[in-house]
Amino acid sequence: MDIAANLARIRTDIDAACARSKRDPATVRLVAVSKTHPAAAVTAALTAGQTLFGESYVQEFLVKADAVAAPVEWHFIGHLQSNKVKYLGGKVALIHSVDRLSLGEEISRQWQKLGRTAELLIEVNLAGEESKSGVDARELEPLLRQLATLPNLAVRGLMALPPYLDDPEAVRPYFRRLRELAGEMEALGLPGVTMRELSMGMSHDFAVAIEEGATLVRIGTAIFGERTGR
Ligand SMILES: *Cc1c(COP(=O)(O)O)cnc(C)c1O
């Protein structure tokens, strides 16, 4: 697996998608999703200039974060149980996957202990898929209103994991819907809530996501190869 070559190719594709949609490439950040891959893979990507990584499992993240020496920005992108939030305090720059009030409350509590404000995204389940986490689009506004009352939280935007469809074009309406939702939520003007970040797009559909406004693309397989399980 030539991680450096994969990263170079993806950066070229990101630039091309930005050119097509007349966007500044500096407004799109690549989150290298290293879940299930060893610390050595993270180090190889770091050597190639990649400094932002996404992890999905708390225990695995803690071990890996300890093993990687250089300063890295970690994002937590997986389903998060409230009882594990305490392990993430101060170690992750952004949590992409907040989808319920109880989780927001626990994040606020843990970051308060550190005297800091947690930055987070709200995960939206756009297709109402039973198997996936994420707040239903209709419940988004009530959730944001509740989160806005909590101290030590700053909501920065939305995240979605739309249905996997072979044709990336078929996913475009979901990306567009997430962007529209962000606009609607921004207009509410809630305290501590901005909608600057749209976390959407993975290995096979990130170009379309960028055309629809993604500011964070979460890419694993195209950088590190197939996941072999945990
Ligand atoms: C694993 C994962 C990704 C990366 O998916 P790839 O198809 O490997 O690029 C992105 N987002 C989330 C939430 C994930 O769990």
The ligand as a Gaussian input file, in Angstrom:
#p B3LYP/6-31G(d) Opt

LIG

0 1
 C      -14.922000       4.258000       8.078000
 C      -15.562000       5.572000       7.913000
 C      -15.218000       6.429000       6.849000
 C      -14.213000       6.050000       5.768000
 O      -14.832000       5.284000       4.786000
 P      -14.022000       4.810000       3.469000
 O      -15.074000       4.302000       2.581000
 O      -13.054000       3.773000       3.903000
 O      -13.357000       6.011000       2.927000
 C      -15.817000       7.662000       6.794000
 N      -16.721000       8.055000       7.715000
 C      -17.079000       7.283000       8.749000
 C      -18.076000       7.784000       9.728000
 C      -16.523000       6.014000       8.880000
 O      -16.897000       5.241000       9.902000

